[in-house]
Amino acid sequence: MFHVKHVNMETLVVCPVCGSTALLPFLPVTDHFLSKQVFFIQTCVTCGFKFINPRPTQSEIVKYYQTNDYISHNADKSDLISKIYKYARRFAIKSKYGIIKSKIHGTKVLDIGCGTGEFLAYCKHKKLEVFGVEPNENARHYAITNNKLQVWENLNEFVKTDYHFSCITLWHVLEHVHTLNETLATIKKILSANGVLIIAVPNSNSYDATYYQQYWAAYDVPRHLSHFTTSSFTRLIEKHGFILNAIKPQYLDAFYISLLSEKYKSSQHYYLKAFFLGLWSNLMAIKNKNGTSSLIYILTSKNT
């Protein structure tokens, strides 16, 4: 049983991206997935970055993941939405590998937030030297035991070693991270001189985000602490000495996010509505150039 009253919260007084204290309310959003608790998203007047404030502390946030229904860490769920997620994931894994293969100079890959390790297992099959970071104990155990991977609990463990990586990936992970600046600083230390950093995050400027508002599933409060636009994301990574080389769309995400969003709205015939909304969102992304529901950012370090 989940007990909201036992969760400790912390309040940010400055924007994590630009340091401004000019913060305004943006949107109250319910945790439709688990707790039914309402969280408040604020926006920075200076840079437009959006984030939950107040938010559960780093030690307390784990309570919001402790359910067998959390698809990202559950390999055995068989309901329809889980099946759709897993089908899309298999397709996405091949696409992700294709991006890495076209960009990487070397063979050593680190996936931060690797979950149960399916992506790394695929890369390992393709003869890449793979490593993972996953704080969730059950997901990490599955990755190590079932997928035979080397997975650590904490990113900082690599700083103590001489490991440097040709490619570091965060596939829908950065939005979960409490310590944005510290994490990016650590990544810069362990990325090799000619390495590439690949980060995928939801795009809060997408058509489906605007359409669904408080029901937009990619807000996923409080697990998603940060909500990026291309502008705020670029400002963050440039602060840490990274160069944005390319942005790639994730067209499938619009359909999956719309499906969950319609479910949260308790819409009738939500499968059909979600399909057409996802399609329309992708068309609007192409027309208005505001980006798809999720975006992949391909980065290199300025000192390369």
N, C-alpha and C positions, 0 to 999 in steps of 0.2 A: 504494500500500500504506500502511495506517495503522500508525504506530509509537507505541504507548502509552508506551514508555519515554522518548520524547523530549518528553513533555508536562509543562510546569512547572505546579505546583499552588500554590494559596494557601489559607491557613486563616483563617477568621474567628473572632475571640475574643469578639465581642459580636453580639447579635441586630440585624440591620439595621432592624427595625421599632421596637423599644422600647429597645434599648441594653443589655438585660440580659446578664449573663455566665453565667446559669443555663441551660446548653445540655445536652441529653441525646440519646443515640442514639435514632433512631426506626426506620429501616428501611434495610437494604442493598438496593440495586437495581442490576440489570445493565443496561448499555447494549445492549439487544437489537437495536437498529437498526443499529449500526455497529461499535463497537470490542470489544464483549463484555466490557468492563472493568466492574468493580463499583465503584459510588459509594455513599457513605454519606449518608443524609438525617438531619439532626438536627432537633430541635424545641426551641423556646424554652419553658421552663417558665412564664415570666411571661405571654406573650401568645399562645402556641400557634402562632406562625409556624414553618413548616418550610422548610428550605433545604439544599442540598448543601454539605457541609463535610467535608474540603477540596474545592476545586473548581479546574478549569483557570483560569489567568489570562485576562484579557480578550484578550490577544494570542494565546493558545494555543487558545482555545475554537473559533476558526475551523476548526481541523483536524477538528472533529466535525461540520462541515457540508459538508465537501468530498467530496461523492459525488453522482452523478447520480440516486441513489435518493431524495434528500431532496425530498419531494413539494411542500412549500410553495414551493420555488424552481424547480421543474421544470415547464415548461408542455407538455412533449412526451411524458411517460410515458403508456403505454397499457395497463398491466396492470390487472386487475380492481379492486384496491384504489385505484389512482390514478383510475380512471374513476369509482368511487363518490365519492371525495374531490372530484373536479371537478364532478360533478353536485350534490353537497351545497353546494359553494362557489357555484355559480350561484344556487341557491335562497337561500343565505345573503346574497349580495350584495344582492339585492332587499330582503331583510328588513333588512339594515343600513342601506340607503338610506332605508327607511321610518322607521327610528328617527331618523336624522339630520333628515329632512324635518319630522318632528313636533316637533323640539326646537330646531332651529337658528334664530338671529336674525342673518341675514347670509348671505353666500355663500362665504366663504373657508374651505376645509377642508384640514387637514393630517393625513395618515395616516402614523403612525410605524411603521416596519417594513412597508412597503407591498408587499414582495415584488416580483412581476412586474407589479403595478399594475392588476389586473382590477377591483378595487373602485373605485379612483380613476377609471379609464376610464369606468365606469358613471356615476359622479357627474358627470364632465365632460360626458357625453352628456346629462345632466339639467340642464346649464347652471350647475353650480357651478364656482367657481374653485378648482382643486385643486393640491395640492403633496404631495410624498412625501419620506420619509426611508427609505433602505434601505442598510445597510452591506455586504450581499453584492454583490460586484461584478457577477456574472453576472445576478442578478435585477434589479439596478439598470439594467444595460445593456439588458435586455429591456424593462423598463418605459419607458425613454427612447426606445428605437429602435422597438419594436413598438407600444406604446400611446401614444407621443407625449406623454409626461408630463414635468413638471419634478420631478426627484428628486435629492435631495442625499444625500451619504454620511453626514453627521453632524448630529445635532439642534442642536448648539451653533452651527452656522453661522447659524442664524436669530437668535440672540441679538445678533449683530453688526449686524443690520438693523432696520428699523422694522416688520417683519412682525408682525401680530397676527391670530389666527385665530378665526373664529366657532365652529368646531368642531375639536377635535383627537381623533383616534381611535387606539387601540392594540388591534388585533384579535389576541389571542393573541400578544402581544409582550412585555408586562411581565415575564412569567415567564422570559424569555431575558436580561434586563438585569442586568448586574453592578452598576451604580450606581443602585439604586432611588431613593435619596433625592435624588441630584443630578439625575436625570432628571425627577422630579416637580417639583423646584424650578425647573428650566428651563421645563417645560411651563407652570407658573403664570405665568412672566414673559411668555410669548408668547401666552397665551390672552386673548382680548379681554374687556372688562369684563362683557359679558353672554354670554360664550361657554360652551359645554358641552364637557365632557370625557367620552369614552366609552371604557371599558376592558373588554375581555373576557379572562377568564383561566379556566383549569381550576379546578374546585372539589374540593379534596382531602378534603372532608367528604361527598362524594356517595356514593350506595350503591355504584356501580360501583368507586369508589376503595377502599372498604372491602372489597368482595368480591374484587377482583383482587390487592390488596396489592402485592407486589413486581413483579407482572406488569402492573400498571395502566399502560397505554400513555401516559397523560398525565403520568406522572412523567418520561418521555423524558429521562433523565439522559444526559449532563450538559448537554444543550442547555437544558432547563428547570432553571434554577438555583433558582427560588422556587416554593413550593407553598402557595397561599392557601386559607384558609377565609373566609367572610364576615366573621367577627370580626377576623381578623388583617389582612385587606384594609382594612376600615373604619378600624382603628387607624392604619394606614399613611397613608391618604389624609387623614384628619382632622389628622394631624400637620403636613401640608403646606397646610392651610387650604382643603381641599375639603369640600363638603357632599354626602352621598349622597342623591340625589333618588329613585332607583328602581333596582330589580334586575330584570332580565329573564332568563328561562330560555333555554337553548339545547338544545332537545330532540334535535335531530339529532346532536349531538356524542356522546351516550350510545351511539348505534348504531355510529358510526365508531370511537370509543375502545374499545368492547367488541370490535369486529371485530379490531382490532390486538392487543388484550390476549389474545384467544383464540388468535390466530396465534402470539404469543410463548409461550403455554403449550403450543404444538404440539397443540392439541386436534383430535380428529377431528370432522368436520362442524361446523367452527367458525363457518361463516356462519350456520347455523341457531341455534346456541347464542348467538352474539353478538346476533342479532335479539331473542331472547327476554330476554336479560339487559339489553339496552339499554331495551327496553320496560318491564321490571320496575323498572329504576333510575329511569326517569321517573315511574312510578306511585308509587314510594317517595318521590320528591322532593315530589310533590304531597301525599301522605299525611303524611309526617313533617316537611315544610317544611325539610329539610336542604339543598335546592338540587339542581339538575340537574348533570350531569357538567361543564358549563361554565356560567358566568354572565356576563351583561353588566351592568356598573355604569355608571349615568348620573350624572354629577357636575357641580357648578358650584362656582365659587370663592366663598369666604365674603365677599369684598369686592364681590360683584355686588349 
